[in-house]
Amino acid sequence: MPPSEQPVVEPAAADELDRLADCWVRLAREQREHGSRVRAEANRETIREVLAAHRVADGLFVARLSGSIVGFATFSVERGSFELDATRGLLSNLWVDPAHRDRGVGSALLSAVESALADRGVEVCTLEAMATNDGARRFYRRHGYDTYRVAMERRLGAGPENDTHSKDDA
């Protein structure tokens, strides 16, 4: 990207859904390197439907450079069962093509998402990042995001480290 070229962030068009599903598959593959359990290619059709729903709800942005898509973001206003003391928005995906990272594309997408959510009355934006994805976590911290919830997991099964009913203990 030339120094003067700024990304253009705008709502995605319906005819871009297949291209954006390709982008999401790349995102899912990257996230598997950080421990994600989401299968990339196996979810292509499902994510295309999810992206279509986000587009209809005005929650799908693309970032372009010279007219080409170089990133995307999906977001929504949280509609849960509980009454909250703040209206929350959810940034569910933000991805920038690796060839265009560290050039302001992600920041432009994040800013556009935050503005759109604020225009909808959202007071707090939440998101998730894989624990080992240090680059993503640094990016969000630079933009003022703090950890407020920690997810933990444990693999279950019949391995020696998980065998609580050992015959030796009987």
GROMACS elastic network, one bead per residue, 0.5 to 0.9 nm:
[ bonds ]
;  ai    aj funct       b0    kb
    1     4     6  0.80454   500
    1     5     6  0.62136   500
    1     6     6  0.81972   500
    1    65     6  0.73876   500
    1    66     6  0.87074   500
    1   100     6  0.73632   500
    1   103     6  0.76374   500
    2     5     6  0.53410   500
    2     6     6  0.85171   500
    3     6     6  0.79939   500
    3   103     6  0.87249   500
    5    65     6  0.74002   500
    5    66     6  0.82371   500
    6    64     6  0.87898   500
    6    65     6  0.72294   500
    6   103     6  0.88236   500
    6   104     6  0.77560   500
    6   105     6  0.79263   500
    6   108     6  0.86669   500
    7    63     6  0.59592   500
    7    64     6  0.54574   500
    7    65     6  0.52659   500
    7    66     6  0.83095   500
    7    70     6  0.86860   500
    7   104     6  0.75324   500
    7   105     6  0.58722   500
    7   108     6  0.69343   500
    7   109     6  0.86701   500
    8    62     6  0.80408   500
    8    63     6  0.54624   500
    8    64     6  0.50903   500
    8    65     6  0.65863   500
    8    66     6  0.87560   500
    8    67     6  0.83856   500
    8   105     6  0.85955   500
    8   108     6  0.80066   500
    8   109     6  0.88445   500
    9    12     6  0.89874   500
    9    61     6  0.64427   500
    9    62     6  0.55515   500
    9    64     6  0.63992   500
    9    71     6  0.89992   500
    9    72     6  0.85900   500
    9   105     6  0.86537   500
    9   108     6  0.69158   500
    9   109     6  0.62917   500
    9   112     6  0.69944   500
   10    60     6  0.84440   500
   10    61     6  0.53501   500
   10    62     6  0.56483   500
   10    63     6  0.67147   500
   10    64     6  0.83140   500
   10   109     6  0.88674   500
   10   112     6  0.82246   500
   11    55     6  0.74379   500
   11    58     6  0.69801   500
   11    59     6  0.77280   500
   11    60     6  0.58142   500
   11    62     6  0.61278   500
   11    63     6  0.88852   500
   12    15     6  0.84097   500
   12    16     6  0.66168   500
   12    17     6  0.79123   500
   12    20     6  0.88511   500
   12    55     6  0.65875   500
   12    58     6  0.86510   500
   12    59     6  0.89280   500
   12    60     6  0.58697   500
   12    61     6  0.52973   500
   12    62     6  0.55445   500
   12    63     6  0.89354   500
   12    72     6  0.85075   500
   13    16     6  0.54667   500
   13    17     6  0.74098   500
   13    55     6  0.76690   500
   13    62     6  0.89258   500
   14    17     6  0.58514   500
   14    18     6  0.89561   500
   14    52     6  0.73951   500
   14    55     6  0.75187   500
   14    56     6  0.88766   500
   15    18     6  0.73289   500
   15    19     6  0.83873   500
   16    19     6  0.53244   500
   16    20     6  0.61313   500
   16    21     6  0.86322   500
   17    21     6  0.60297   500
   17    22     6  0.85970   500
   17    48     6  0.63056   500
   17    49     6  0.87205   500
   17    51     6  0.68117   500
   17    52     6  0.67647   500
   17    55     6  0.88547   500
   18    21     6  0.50172   500
   18    22     6  0.63657   500
   18    23     6  0.87671   500
   18    48     6  0.68047   500
   19    22     6  0.50738   500
   19    23     6  0.64405   500
   19    24     6  0.88100   500
   19    69     6  0.85068   500
   20    24     6  0.61457   500
   20    25     6  0.85739   500
   20    48     6  0.77507   500
   20    51     6  0.77883   500
   20    62     6  0.85454   500
   20    69     6  0.84972   500
   20    71     6  0.85990   500
   20    72     6  0.74457   500
   21    25     6  0.61997   500
   21    26     6  0.86927   500
   21    44     6  0.61839   500
   21    45     6  0.79242   500
   21    47     6  0.63506   500
   21    48     6  0.54007   500
   21    51     6  0.75354   500
   22    25     6  0.51430   500
   22    26     6  0.64663   500
   22    27     6  0.87662   500
   22    41     6  0.89687   500
   22    44     6  0.76361   500
   23    26     6  0.51250   500
   23    27     6  0.62917   500
   23    28     6  0.87221   500
   23    70     6  0.87982   500
   23    71     6  0.76735   500
   23    72     6  0.79627   500
   23    95     6  0.77781   500
   23    96     6  0.86414   500
   23    97     6  0.79372   500
   24    28     6  0.60632   500
   24    29     6  0.85132   500
   24    40     6  0.78973   500
   24    44     6  0.80121   500
   24    47     6  0.75617   500
   24    48     6  0.88794   500
   24    72     6  0.86126   500
   24    93     6  0.84412   500
   24    95     6  0.77436   500
   25    28     6  0.50318   500
   25    29     6  0.61626   500
   25    30     6  0.86274   500
   25    39     6  0.85866   500
   25    41     6  0.60524   500
   25    43     6  0.79047   500
   25    44     6  0.66245   500
   25    47     6  0.86005   500
   26    29     6  0.51130   500
   26    30     6  0.62677   500
   26    31     6  0.86764   500
   26    40     6  0.74059   500
   26    41     6  0.89468   500
   26    95     6  0.89324   500
   26    97     6  0.86463   500
   27    30     6  0.51151   500
   27    31     6  0.62002   500
   27    32     6  0.87573   500
   27    40     6  0.80275   500
   27    93     6  0.86906   500
   27    94     6  0.87207   500
   27    95     6  0.64354   500
   27    96     6  0.85658   500
   27    97     6  0.87798   500
   28    31     6  0.50107   500
   28    32     6  0.62886   500
   28    33     6  0.89915   500
   28    36     6  0.77924   500
   28    38     6  0.66949   500
   28    39     6  0.69380   500
   28    41     6  0.84437   500
   29    32     6  0.52398   500
   29    33     6  0.69953   500
   29    36     6  0.87044   500
   29    38     6  0.85290   500
   29    39     6  0.76140   500
   29    40     6  0.56179   500
   29    41     6  0.84448   500
   30    33     6  0.54631   500
   30    34     6  0.72464   500
   30    36     6  0.87797   500
   31    34     6  0.50974   500
   31    35     6  0.66240   500
   31    36     6  0.53936   500
   31    37     6  0.84922   500
   31    38     6  0.81909   500
   31   130     6  0.73261   500
   31   133     6  0.80275   500
   32    35     6  0.50104   500
   32    37     6  0.64906   500
   32    38     6  0.71205   500
   32    39     6  0.78516   500
   32    40     6  0.83407   500
   33    36     6  0.72187   500
   33   132     6  0.89307   500
   33   133     6  0.87708   500
   34   130     6  0.62448   500
   34   131     6  0.75010   500
   34   132     6  0.55234   500
   34   133     6  0.59909   500
   35   130     6  0.73268   500
   35   131     6  0.84720   500
   35   132     6  0.77291   500
   36    39     6  0.82286   500
   36   130     6  0.73336   500
   38    42     6  0.87918   500
   38    43     6  0.79987   500
   39    42     6  0.56600   500
   39    43     6  0.62977   500
   40    43     6  0.56914   500
   40    44     6  0.68357   500
   41    44     6  0.52767   500
   41    45     6  0.86287   500
   42    45     6  0.78228   500
   42    46     6  0.84622   500
   43    46     6  0.51642   500
   43    47     6  0.59735   500
   43    48     6  0.84775   500
   44    47     6  0.53204   500
   44    48     6  0.61871   500
   44    49     6  0.88404   500
   45    48     6  0.50439   500
   45    49     6  0.64456   500
   45    50     6  0.87407   500
   46    49     6  0.52455   500
   46    50     6  0.63019   500
   46    51     6  0.86540   500
   47    51     6  0.58794   500
   47    52     6  0.83308   500
   48    51     6  0.50650   500
   48    52     6  0.61162   500
   48    53     6  0.86675   500
   49    53     6  0.62647   500
   49    54     6  0.86840   500
   50    53     6  0.51019   500
   50    54     6  0.62557   500
   50    55     6  0.86223   500
   51    54     6  0.50236   500
   51    55     6  0.61097   500
   51    56     6  0.86663   500
   51    59     6  0.86495   500
   51    60     6  0.70026   500
   51    74     6  0.75232   500
   52    55     6  0.50178   500
   52    56     6  0.62614   500
   52    57     6  0.86583   500
   52    60     6  0.84161   500
   53    56     6  0.51572   500
   53    57     6  0.62475   500
   53    58     6  0.86460   500
   53    59     6  0.83022   500
   53    60     6  0.87921   500
   54    57     6  0.50343   500
   54    58     6  0.61075   500
   54    60     6  0.53891   500
   54    74     6  0.65759   500
   54    75     6  0.72369   500
   54    76     6  0.75730   500
   55    58     6  0.50215   500
   55    59     6  0.55395   500
   55    61     6  0.80235   500
   55    74     6  0.84483   500
   56    59     6  0.74891   500
   56    60     6  0.83550   500
   57    60     6  0.79883   500
   57    76     6  0.79252   500
   58    61     6  0.81064   500
   58    75     6  0.85647   500
   58    76     6  0.83622   500
   58   116     6  0.89726   500
   59    73     6  0.79112   500
   59    74     6  0.54559   500
   59    76     6  0.57586   500
   59    77     6  0.88827   500
   59   113     6  0.81668   500
   59   116     6  0.85102   500
   60    72     6  0.72040   500
   60    73     6  0.58059   500
   60    75     6  0.66449   500
   60    76     6  0.89213   500
   60   113     6  0.88685   500
   61    71     6  0.84640   500
   61    72     6  0.55047   500
   61    73     6  0.52704   500
   61    74     6  0.65777   500
   61    75     6  0.86449   500
   61   109     6  0.73587   500
   61   112     6  0.81256   500
   61   113     6  0.77567   500
   62    69     6  0.64307   500
   62    70     6  0.75896   500
   62    71     6  0.57349   500
   62    73     6  0.65248   500
   62   109     6  0.75652   500
   63    67     6  0.89939   500
   63    68     6  0.81459   500
   63    69     6  0.57251   500
   63    70     6  0.56942   500
   63    72     6  0.58402   500
   63    73     6  0.84339   500
   63    96     6  0.82800   500
   63   105     6  0.67809   500
   63   106     6  0.84094   500
   63   108     6  0.78207   500
   63   109     6  0.65517   500
   64    67     6  0.53692   500
   64    68     6  0.50509   500
   64    70     6  0.55067   500
   64    71     6  0.71161   500
   64    72     6  0.89650   500
   64   105     6  0.84566   500
   65    68     6  0.53888   500
   65    69     6  0.66980   500
   65    70     6  0.66505   500
   65   105     6  0.88562   500
   66    69     6  0.86102   500
   69    72     6  0.77758   500
   69    97     6  0.87305   500
   70    95     6  0.84787   500
   70    96     6  0.58659   500
   70    97     6  0.53553   500
   70    98     6  0.87692   500
   70    99     6  0.85105   500
   70   100     6  0.68464   500
   70   105     6  0.78547   500
   71    94     6  0.74624   500
   71    95     6  0.53094   500
   71    97     6  0.58638   500
   71   100     6  0.85462   500
   71   105     6  0.72389   500
   71   106     6  0.75183   500
   71   109     6  0.79004   500
   72    93     6  0.76293   500
   72    94     6  0.58339   500
   72    95     6  0.55411   500
   72    96     6  0.67045   500
   72   106     6  0.86191   500
   72   109     6  0.71522   500
   73    91     6  0.74310   500
   73    92     6  0.75135   500
   73    93     6  0.51732   500
   73    95     6  0.64746   500
   73    96     6  0.88863   500
   73   106     6  0.89861   500
   73   109     6  0.66291   500
   73   110     6  0.78047   500
   73   113     6  0.75494   500
   74    90     6  0.85056   500
   74    91     6  0.61106   500
   74    92     6  0.55606   500
   74    93     6  0.51041   500
   74    94     6  0.67019   500
   74   113     6  0.82085   500
   75    89     6  0.71537   500
   75    90     6  0.54323   500
   75    92     6  0.55054   500
   75    93     6  0.71413   500
   75    94     6  0.88865   500
   75   113     6  0.70733   500
   75   117     6  0.82478   500
   76    79     6  0.87138   500
   76    88     6  0.88346   500
   76    89     6  0.56589   500
   76    90     6  0.53344   500
   76    91     6  0.67764   500
   76    92     6  0.78819   500
   76   117     6  0.76069   500
   77    87     6  0.77520   500
   77    88     6  0.61610   500
   77    90     6  0.61267   500
   77    91     6  0.89339   500
   77   117     6  0.70871   500
   77   120     6  0.78814   500
   77   121     6  0.88889   500
   77   122     6  0.70343   500
   77   125     6  0.88543   500
   78    87     6  0.74003   500
   78    88     6  0.55368   500
   78    89     6  0.53520   500
   78    90     6  0.63079   500
   78   122     6  0.89317   500
   79    82     6  0.86497   500
   79    88     6  0.85315   500
   79    89     6  0.89941   500
   80    83     6  0.78784   500
   80    84     6  0.89878   500
   83    86     6  0.87801   500
   84    87     6  0.67600   500
   84    88     6  0.84000   500
   86   122     6  0.76497   500
   86   123     6  0.59375   500
   86   124     6  0.67474   500
   87   121     6  0.70234   500
   87   123     6  0.53086   500
   87   124     6  0.63714   500
   87   125     6  0.86764   500
   88   117     6  0.87091   500
   88   121     6  0.88258   500
   88   122     6  0.54771   500
   88   123     6  0.60287   500
   88   125     6  0.56321   500
   88   126     6  0.69412   500
   89   114     6  0.86163   500
   89   117     6  0.63700   500
   89   118     6  0.87201   500
   89   122     6  0.58428   500
   89   123     6  0.76158   500
   89   124     6  0.61226   500
   89   126     6  0.61329   500
   89   127     6  0.86083   500
   90   117     6  0.88347   500
   90   124     6  0.85793   500
   90   125     6  0.56896   500
   90   127     6  0.58406   500
   90   128     6  0.89787   500
   91    94     6  0.73333   500
   91   110     6  0.86705   500
   91   113     6  0.76972   500
   91   114     6  0.88383   500
   91   125     6  0.68749   500
   91   126     6  0.61804   500
   91   127     6  0.50903   500
   91   128     6  0.79578   500
   92   126     6  0.85239   500
   92   127     6  0.62120   500
   92   128     6  0.73468   500
   93   127     6  0.82454   500
   93   128     6  0.86944   500
   94   106     6  0.73379   500
   94   109     6  0.75578   500
   94   110     6  0.76630   500
   95    98     6  0.87850   500
   95   106     6  0.72474   500
   95   109     6  0.89457   500
   96    99     6  0.82126   500
   96   100     6  0.66072   500
   96   101     6  0.61451   500
   96   105     6  0.68443   500
   96   106     6  0.61888   500
   97   100     6  0.54998   500
   97   101     6  0.65409   500
   98   101     6  0.52629   500
   98   102     6  0.88052   500
   99   102     6  0.89999   500
  100   103     6  0.61727   500
  100   104     6  0.84326   500
  100   105     6  0.71095   500
  101   104     6  0.72757   500
  101   105     6  0.67685   500
  101   106     6  0.72404   500
  102   105     6  0.74365   500
  102   106     6  0.78302   500
  103   106     6  0.79065   500
  103   107     6  0.85700   500
  104   107     6  0.51049   500
  104   108     6  0.60498   500
  104   109     6  0.86296   500
  105   108     6  0.51239   500
  105   109     6  0.62538   500
  105   110     6  0.86321   500
  106   109     6  0.50873   500
  106   110     6  0.60609   500
  106   111     6  0.84913   500
  106   139     6  0.85915   500
  107   110     6  0.50788   500
  107   111     6  0.60136   500
  107   112     6  0.85349   500
  107   139     6  0.84973   500
  107   143     6  0.80928   500
  108   111     6  0.51583   500
  108   112     6  0.61756   500
  108   113     6  0.86401   500
  109   112     6  0.51675   500
  109   113     6  0.61956   500
  109   114     6  0.86338   500
  110   113     6  0.51144   500
  110   114     6  0.61153   500
  110   115     6  0.85674   500
  110   143     6  0.86943   500
  111   114     6  0.51252   500
  111   115     6  0.61134   500
  111   116     6  0.85831   500
  112   115     6  0.51263   500
  112   116     6  0.61245   500
  112   117     6  0.85665   500
  113   116     6  0.51356   500
  113   117     6  0.61057   500
  113   118     6  0.85106   500
  114   117     6  0.51338   500
  114   118     6  0.60196   500
  114   119     6  0.85438   500
  114   122     6  0.86698   500
  114   125     6  0.72761   500
  115   118     6  0.50562   500
  115   119     6  0.61200   500
  115   120     6  0.86990   500
  116   119     6  0.51103   500
  116   120     6  0.65058   500
  116   122     6  0.87958   500
  117   120     6  0.50612   500
  117   121     6  0.66181   500
  117   122     6  0.52898   500
  117   123     6  0.80743   500
  117   124     6  0.87804   500
  117   125     6  0.78666   500
  118   121     6  0.51338   500
  118   123     6  0.65353   500
  118   124     6  0.85534   500
  119   122     6  0.72587   500
  122   125     6  0.73161   500
  125   145     6  0.87096   500
  126   145     6  0.83831   500
  127   145     6  0.88918   500
  128   131     6  0.89842   500
  129   132     6  0.83922   500
  129   133     6  0.68141   500
  129   134     6  0.88587   500
  129   136     6  0.66074   500
  129   137     6  0.64217   500
  129   140     6  0.88761   500
  130   133     6  0.52258   500
  130   134     6  0.82088   500
  130   136     6  0.80663   500
  130   137     6  0.80165   500
  131   134     6  0.72805   500
  131   137     6  0.79038   500
  131   150     6  0.89684   500
  131   151     6  0.88894   500
  132   135     6  0.86995   500
  132   137     6  0.85681   500
  133   136     6  0.55612   500
  133   137     6  0.63321   500
  133   138     6  0.87349   500
  134   137     6  0.50537   500
  134   138     6  0.60117   500
  134   139     6  0.84919   500
  135   138     6  0.52083   500
  135   139     6  0.61722   500
  135   140     6  0.87887   500
  136   139     6  0.50140   500
  136   140     6  0.63078   500
  136   141     6  0.86135   500
  137   140     6  0.52828   500
  137   141     6  0.61356   500
  137   142     6  0.85944   500
  137   145     6  0.87392   500
  138   141     6  0.50777   500
  138   142     6  0.60851   500
  138   143     6  0.86766   500
  139   142     6  0.52383   500
  139   143     6  0.65808   500
  139   145     6  0.88859   500
  140   143     6  0.50270   500
  140   144     6  0.65196   500
  140   145     6  0.53311   500
  140   146     6  0.79335   500
  141   144     6  0.50880   500
  141   146     6  0.62139   500
  141   147     6  0.86963   500
  142   145     6  0.73337   500
  147   150     6  0.73730   500
  155   162     6  0.82629   500
  156   159     6  0.82385   500
  156   162     6  0.66966   500
  157   162     6  0.63519   500
  157   163     6  0.77437   500
  158   161     6  0.81732   500
  158   162     6  0.60297   500
  158   163     6  0.57147   500
  159   162     6  0.52147   500
  159   163     6  0.59049   500
  160   163     6  0.51918   500
  160   164     6  0.84817   500
  160   166     6  0.84692   500
  161   164     6  0.81585   500
  162   165     6  0.88821   500
  163   166     6  0.58720   500
  164   169     6  0.88171   500
  165   168     6  0.84314   500
  165   169     6  0.70180   500
  165   170     6  0.77765   500
  166   169     6  0.54332   500
  166   170     6  0.69786   500
  167   170     6  0.52003   500
